[in-house]
Amino acid sequence: MNNQVTTEFLDTFSKAWNDHDIETLMSCMTDDCEFHAPAGPELLGASFKGYDDVRAAFQMAWTNFPDAQWLNAEHTIMGDTAITVSTFCGTNADGSRVEARMVDVFTLRDGKILVKNAFRKARPAI
């Protein structure tokens, strides 16, 4: 399958997270996208489906961690699947700091991200 996604595309997606640029971020997602957060009550964490719900969930990450950054991203693409490994860093509202390695597993379609499934180490706050 030719998914048309390149490591440069994934670099753009990662940069948009670090720039807190919701417009660029969502331009990388399909209209019927899904996001499975690293935590939540469901088997896949908290799940969000559809462009508007995913957009709101992405923005919530910056609300919860106003200084959030995903550093040292490394990308791998295999057919219609891509993986990004990075280090998440951010400060909670209580002032505690989170720094943990994480992995995003993407399902790709037509040159965009259909599903973002996020996994993060459960490390105590610093």
Secondary structure, DSSP 4 states (H G I P E B T S, - for coil): ------HHHHHHHHHHHHHT-HHHHHHTEEEEEEEE-SSSSSTTSSEEESHHHHHHHHHHHHHH-TT-EEEEEEEEEETTEEEEEEEEEEE-TTS-EEEEEEEEEEEEETTEEEEEEEEE------
